[in-house]
Amino acid sequence: METNKILSSLCYFSIFFAPFLFPIIVYFVAKDLQIKSHSKRALFSHLLPFITIIVLVLISVFTFNSMGNGVGFAVFGGFALAAIVNLVVFIWNIVQGIKVLMG
């Protein structure tokens, strides 16, 4: 296997061991543009779950402070939607890592 394929796929698989650190290091160290592209995509896909959780926490805090009792279901639905999105992103990273290795 080529080193480029392994390094690119490790950027996606790093969701298991170093979600932010590994793609950033690979982006700055690698010279190949294809590896840089994969590391940027992997970094964005690793950041997406944290961004959705932060946004939902902020929305729920402001909603509970201003609205009161009637929004609990909406906030719970938002967190359920975020969990689904995060699961899809997790699976997408695994699939992309396998695609890069196989392709």
TIVO-664762 format. One record per residue: x, y, z of N, C-alpha, C in turn. Coordinates in steps of 0.1 Angstrom, whole numbers, plus 5000, padded with zeros to 4 digits. Layout:
BEGIN
+------+------+------+-------+-------+-------+------+------+------+
! n.c1 ! n.c2 ! n.c3 ! ca.c1 ! ca.c2 ! ca.c3 ! c.c1 ! c.c2 ! c.c3 !
+------+------+------+-------+-------+-------+------+------+------+
!    X !    Y !    Z !     X !     Y !     Z !    X !    Y !    Z !
...
+------+------+------+-------+-------+-------+------+------+------+
END
This chain:
BEGIN
+------+------+------+-------+-------+-------+------+------+------+
! n.c1 ! n.c2 ! n.c3 ! ca.c1 ! ca.c2 ! ca.c3 ! c.c1 ! c.c2 ! c.c3 !
+------+------+------+-------+-------+-------+------+------+------+
! 5008 ! 4988 ! 5000 !  5000 !  5000 !  5000 ! 5009 ! 5012 ! 5000 !
! 5003 ! 5023 ! 4994 !  5010 !  5035 !  4994 ! 5010 ! 5042 ! 5007 !
! 5020 ! 5050 ! 5011 !  5020 !  5057 !  5023 ! 5009 ! 5068 ! 5023 !
! 5007 ! 5074 ! 5011 !  4997 !  5084 !  5009 ! 4983 ! 5079 ! 5013 !
! 4979 ! 5067 ! 5009 !  4966 !  5061 !  5012 ! 4965 ! 5058 ! 5027 !
! 4976 ! 5053 ! 5032 !  4975 !  5050 !  5047 ! 4974 ! 5062 ! 5055 !
! 4981 ! 5073 ! 5052 !  4981 !  5085 !  5059 ! 4967 ! 5092 ! 5058 !
! 4962 ! 5092 ! 5046 !  4949 !  5098 !  5043 ! 4938 ! 5090 ! 5051 !
! 4938 ! 5077 ! 5050 !  4928 !  5070 !  5057 ! 4929 ! 5071 ! 5072 !
! 4942 ! 5072 ! 5077 !  4943 !  5074 !  5092 ! 4938 ! 5087 ! 5097 !
! 4937 ! 5097 ! 5088 !  4930 !  5110 !  5091 ! 4916 ! 5107 ! 5095 !
! 4909 ! 5099 ! 5087 !  4895 !  5096 !  5090 ! 4894 ! 5086 ! 5102 !
! 4903 ! 5076 ! 5103 !  4902 !  5067 !  5114 ! 4906 ! 5073 ! 5127 !
! 4912 ! 5085 ! 5127 !  4917 !  5091 !  5139 ! 4905 ! 5095 ! 5148 !
! 4893 ! 5094 ! 5143 !  4881 !  5097 !  5151 ! 4881 ! 5087 ! 5163 !
! 4889 ! 5076 ! 5163 !  4890 !  5067 !  5174 ! 4900 ! 5071 ! 5184 !
! 4911 ! 5077 ! 5179 !  4922 !  5079 !  5189 ! 4927 ! 5094 ! 5190 !
! 4926 ! 5102 ! 5180 !  4930 !  5116 !  5181 ! 4922 ! 5125 ! 5171 !
! 4910 ! 5127 ! 5174 !  4901 !  5133 !  5164 ! 4906 ! 5147 ! 5158 !
! 4911 ! 5155 ! 5166 !  4915 !  5168 !  5162 ! 4930 ! 5169 ! 5159 !
! 4938 ! 5163 ! 5167 !  4952 !  5165 !  5167 ! 4958 ! 5159 ! 5154 !
! 4955 ! 5146 ! 5151 !  4961 !  5139 !  5140 ! 4959 ! 5146 ! 5127 !
! 4946 ! 5150 ! 5123 !  4944 !  5156 !  5110 ! 4952 ! 5170 ! 5109 !
! 4952 ! 5177 ! 5120 !  4959 !  5190 !  5120 ! 4974 ! 5188 ! 5117 !
! 4980 ! 5178 ! 5124 !  4994 !  5175 !  5123 ! 4997 ! 5170 ! 5108 !
! 4989 ! 5162 ! 5103 !  4991 !  5157 !  5090 ! 4989 ! 5168 ! 5080 !
! 4980 ! 5177 ! 5082 !  4978 !  5188 !  5072 ! 4991 ! 5197 ! 5072 !
! 4997 ! 5200 ! 5083 !  5009 !  5208 !  5083 ! 5022 ! 5201 ! 5079 !
! 5022 ! 5188 ! 5081 !  5034 !  5181 !  5078 ! 5035 ! 5175 ! 5063 !
! 5023 ! 5171 ! 5058 !  5023 !  5165 !  5045 ! 5025 ! 5175 ! 5034 !
! 5032 ! 5170 ! 5024 !  5035 !  5179 !  5012 ! 5025 ! 5176 ! 5001 !
! 5019 ! 5164 ! 5000 !  5010 !  5160 !  4990 ! 4996 ! 5167 ! 4991 !
! 4991 ! 5173 ! 4980 !  4978 !  5180 !  4981 ! 4966 ! 5171 ! 4984 !
! 4967 ! 5158 ! 4979 !  4956 !  5149 !  4982 ! 4955 ! 5146 ! 4997 !
! 4967 ! 5144 ! 5003 !  4967 !  5141 !  5018 ! 4961 ! 5153 ! 5025 !
! 4965 ! 5165 ! 5021 !  4960 !  5177 !  5027 ! 4945 ! 5178 ! 5026 !
! 4940 ! 5175 ! 5014 !  4926 !  5175 !  5012 ! 4918 ! 5166 ! 5021 !
! 4923 ! 5154 ! 5022 !  4917 !  5144 !  5031 ! 4918 ! 5148 ! 5046 !
! 4929 ! 5154 ! 5050 !  4930 !  5158 !  5064 ! 4921 ! 5169 ! 5067 !
! 4918 ! 5179 ! 5057 !  4909 !  5189 !  5060 ! 4895 ! 5184 ! 5061 !
! 4891 ! 5175 ! 5052 !  4878 !  5169 !  5053 ! 4876 ! 5161 ! 5066 !
! 4886 ! 5154 ! 5070 !  4885 !  5146 !  5082 ! 4884 ! 5155 ! 5094 !
! 4892 ! 5166 ! 5094 !  4891 !  5175 !  5105 ! 4877 ! 5182 ! 5106 !
! 4872 ! 5186 ! 5095 !  4858 !  5192 !  5095 ! 4848 ! 5181 ! 5100 !
! 4849 ! 5169 ! 5096 !  4840 !  5159 !  5100 ! 4842 ! 5155 ! 5115 !
! 4854 ! 5157 ! 5120 !  4856 !  5155 !  5135 ! 4851 ! 5167 ! 5143 !
! 4851 ! 5179 ! 5137 !  4846 !  5190 !  5145 ! 4831 ! 5191 ! 5145 !
! 4825 ! 5186 ! 5134 !  4810 !  5188 !  5133 ! 4802 ! 5183 ! 5145 !
! 4805 ! 5171 ! 5151 !  4797 !  5167 !  5163 ! 4799 ! 5177 ! 5174 !
! 4810 ! 5182 ! 5177 !  4812 !  5191 !  5188 ! 4805 ! 5204 ! 5185 !
! 4805 ! 5209 ! 5173 !  4798 !  5221 !  5170 ! 4783 ! 5219 ! 5172 !
! 4777 ! 5208 ! 5168 !  4763 !  5206 !  5169 ! 4759 ! 5205 ! 5184 !
! 4768 ! 5199 ! 5192 !  4765 !  5198 !  5207 ! 4766 ! 5211 ! 5213 !
! 4776 ! 5219 ! 5210 !  4777 !  5233 !  5216 ! 4765 ! 5241 ! 5212 !
! 4761 ! 5241 ! 5200 !  4750 !  5249 !  5195 ! 4737 ! 5245 ! 5202 !
! 4735 ! 5232 ! 5204 !  4723 !  5227 !  5210 ! 4723 ! 5230 ! 5225 !
! 4735 ! 5230 ! 5232 !  4735 !  5233 !  5246 ! 4732 ! 5248 ! 5247 !
! 4738 ! 5257 ! 5239 !  4735 !  5271 !  5240 ! 4720 ! 5274 ! 5237 !
! 4714 ! 5267 ! 5227 !  4700 !  5269 !  5224 ! 4692 ! 5265 ! 5236 !
! 4695 ! 5253 ! 5242 !  4687 !  5248 !  5253 ! 4688 ! 5257 ! 5265 !
! 4700 ! 5263 ! 5268 !  4701 !  5271 !  5280 ! 4693 ! 5284 ! 5278 !
! 4694 ! 5290 ! 5266 !  4686 !  5303 !  5264 ! 4671 ! 5300 ! 5263 !
! 4668 ! 5288 ! 5258 !  4653 !  5285 !  5256 ! 4647 ! 5282 ! 5270 !
! 4654 ! 5275 ! 5278 !  4649 !  5272 !  5292 ! 4648 ! 5285 ! 5300 !
! 4658 ! 5294 ! 5299 !  4657 !  5306 !  5306 ! 4646 ! 5315 ! 5302 !
! 4643 ! 5315 ! 5289 !  4633 !  5325 !  5285 ! 4619 ! 5319 ! 5284 !
! 4617 ! 5306 ! 5280 !  4604 !  5301 !  5277 ! 4598 ! 5294 ! 5289 !
! 4605 ! 5286 ! 5297 !  4599 !  5279 !  5308 ! 4596 ! 5264 ! 5304 !
! 4584 ! 5260 ! 5307 !  4581 !  5245 !  5307 ! 4578 ! 5240 ! 5293 !
! 4573 ! 5247 ! 5284 !  4568 !  5241 !  5271 ! 4578 ! 5237 ! 5261 !
! 4591 ! 5239 ! 5263 !  4601 !  5236 !  5253 ! 4609 ! 5224 ! 5256 !
! 4606 ! 5216 ! 5266 !  4614 !  5205 !  5269 ! 4615 ! 5194 ! 5258 !
! 4603 ! 5192 ! 5252 !  4602 !  5182 !  5241 ! 4610 ! 5187 ! 5229 !
! 4610 ! 5200 ! 5226 !  4617 !  5205 !  5215 ! 4632 ! 5204 ! 5217 !
! 4637 ! 5206 ! 5229 !  4651 !  5205 !  5232 ! 4655 ! 5191 ! 5232 !
! 4647 ! 5182 ! 5237 !  4650 !  5167 !  5236 ! 4651 ! 5163 ! 5222 !
! 4641 ! 5167 ! 5214 !  4642 !  5164 !  5199 ! 4654 ! 5169 ! 5193 !
! 4659 ! 5181 ! 5196 !  4671 !  5186 !  5191 ! 4683 ! 5178 ! 5194 !
! 4684 ! 5174 ! 5207 !  4695 !  5165 !  5211 ! 4694 ! 5151 ! 5204 !
! 4682 ! 5146 ! 5202 !  4681 !  5134 !  5195 ! 4685 ! 5135 ! 5180 !
! 4682 ! 5146 ! 5174 !  4686 !  5149 !  5161 ! 4701 ! 5151 ! 5160 !
! 4707 ! 5157 ! 5170 !  4722 !  5158 !  5171 ! 4728 ! 5145 ! 5172 !
! 4723 ! 5136 ! 5180 !  4728 !  5123 !  5182 ! 4728 ! 5115 ! 5169 !
! 4717 ! 5116 ! 5161 !  4716 !  5110 !  5148 ! 4727 ! 5115 ! 5139 !
! 4728 ! 5128 ! 5138 !  4738 !  5135 !  5129 ! 4752 ! 5130 ! 5133 !
! 4755 ! 5130 ! 5146 !  4768 !  5126 !  5151 ! 4771 ! 5111 ! 5148 !
! 4761 ! 5103 ! 5148 !  4763 !  5089 !  5145 ! 4766 ! 5087 ! 5130 !
! 4758 ! 5095 ! 5122 !  4761 !  5095 !  5107 ! 4775 ! 5100 ! 5104 !
! 4779 ! 5110 ! 5110 !  4793 !  5115 !  5108 ! 4803 ! 5105 ! 5112 !
! 4801 ! 5098 ! 5123 !  4810 !  5088 !  5128 ! 4811 ! 5076 ! 5118 !
! 4800 ! 5072 ! 5113 !  4800 !  5061 !  5103 ! 4806 ! 5066 ! 5090 !
! 4803 ! 5079 ! 5086 !  4809 !  5084 !  5074 ! 4824 ! 5084 ! 5074 !
! 4830 ! 5087 ! 5086 !  4845 !  5087 !  5087 ! 4850 ! 5073 ! 5085 !
! 4843 ! 5063 ! 5090 !  4848 !  5049 !  5089 ! 4847 ! 5045 ! 5074 !
! 4836 ! 5049 ! 5067 !  4834 !  5045 !  5053 ! 4845 ! 5052 ! 5045 !
! 4847 ! 5065 ! 5047 !  4857 !  5073 !  5040 ! 4871 ! 5067 ! 5041 !
! 4874 ! 5063 ! 5054 !  4887 !  5057 !  5056 ! 4889 ! 5044 ! 5048 !
! 4879 ! 5036 ! 5048 !  4879 !  5023 !  5040 ! 4880 ! 5026 ! 5025 !
! 4872 ! 5036 ! 5021 !  4873 !  5039 !  5006 ! 4887 ! 5044 ! 5002 !
! 4893 ! 5052 ! 5010 !  4906 !  5057 !  5007 ! 4916 ! 5045 ! 5006 !
! 4915 ! 5036 ! 5016 !  4924 !  5025 !  5016 ! 4922 ! 5015 ! 5004 !
! 4910 ! 5014 ! 5000 !  4906 !  5004 !  4989 ! 4909 ! 5011 ! 4976 !
! 4907 ! 5024 ! 4975 !  4908 !  5031 !  4962 ! 4922 ! 5035 ! 4959 !
+------+------+------+-------+-------+-------+------+------+------+
END
